[in-house]
């Protein structure tokens, strides 16, 4: 093999090169959550309970209440529990709205997250974030369904809100 310009062949241990250029593979973790759009009728208008929580960058974002399934919970059971914890509103599932499936990378793992969303009807309770055991929900408000496109931070959640509006308009 001819020597490179300058006369000296550079010898690199291939294992050293691989260690520099290929990061160690992060373990993959599957997570399942559930939540949704809990609606009530106030002054003749459909409203939904939405929460504000901090994103990874520390900004406050409005989103639908949701959280991890616990134990042997079904997604429907988890949605009812999480909504009660994060909003103070007791509810029941009317129907499935859709599933959001995405990936993100933490400092020590890649996460494949599946979130089941439901349309729920409010049965009672008072808006509060005081029952949120994780303290993630910082604020909660009733927002008119017609205002959710402007309020919700995530496009997939805005799409689910649009689906809920369509369902509710056919039932009216």
C-alpha positions, -999 to +999 in steps of 0.1 A: +000+000+000+015+033-010+023+058+018+001+089+019+016+123+011+041+132+038+055+098+038+040+082+069+011+057+069-014+065+096-025+034+115-058+036+134-072+008+154-107+002+138-122-003+172-111+032+183-126+047+151-159+029+157-160+041+193-156+077+181-181+077+154-209+053+165-227+061+197-237+032+219-272+021+211-297+034+237-322+008+250-357+011+237-386+014+261-423+011+252-447+033+272-485+034+270-506+063+283-542+073+281-563+104+285-585+126+263-610+153+259-635+156+287-664+178+277-692+196+295-719+219+283-717+254+299-740+282+289-752+261+259-716+256+246-693+225+247-662+231+267-632+209+274-609+207+304-573+212+293-542+214+314-509+234+312-477+216+319-440+223+312-424+208+282-388+195+282-375+231+275-394+245+305-421+263+285-457+261+296-479+243+270-516+236+270-525+200+263-550+172+269-548+155+303-531+120+301-508+097+319-494+062+322-515+031+327-511+016+362-512-021+371-538-039+351-557-008+340-573-006+306-567+025+286-603+036+293-598+032+331-565+051+330-580+079+310-608+084+336-583+083+365-557+106+349-584+132+339-597+131+375-562+135+389-550+163+366-583+183+363-605+174+393-633+163+369-650+129+372-660+116+338-670+086+318-658+074+283-682+081+254-660+067+227-624+064+214-610+094+196-577+081+184-542+070+192-510+091+190-478+071+185-444+088+186-407+084+196-385+106+217-350+102+232-342+108+268-307+109+282-305+072+288-331+056+265-353+059+233-390+058+241-417+045+219-449+061+233-485+052+225-512+074+239-549+063+237-573+093+236-610+092+244-639+115+243-654+117+278-684+134+293-680+153+326-701+139+355-690+162+383-661+177+402-644+210+403-614+221+382-582+218+401-547+205+397-543+197+434-550+160+428-522+155+403-497+132+422-469+141+399-475+178+401-470+181+363-503+199+356-497+235+366-531+250+355-564+237+343-592+256+325-625+249+307-619+260+271-646+262+244-642+235+218-641+262+191-610+277+208-590+245+212-572+249+178-557+281+192-550+268+227-536+233+223-499+231+216-497+199+197-511+194+162-521+158+169-542+169+199-558+196+177-567+169+152-583+149+180-602+180+192-615+184+156-627+148+156-645+154+189-662+185+175-674+165+145-687+137+168-705+162+191-720+181+161-736+149+147-751+141+181-767+175+186 
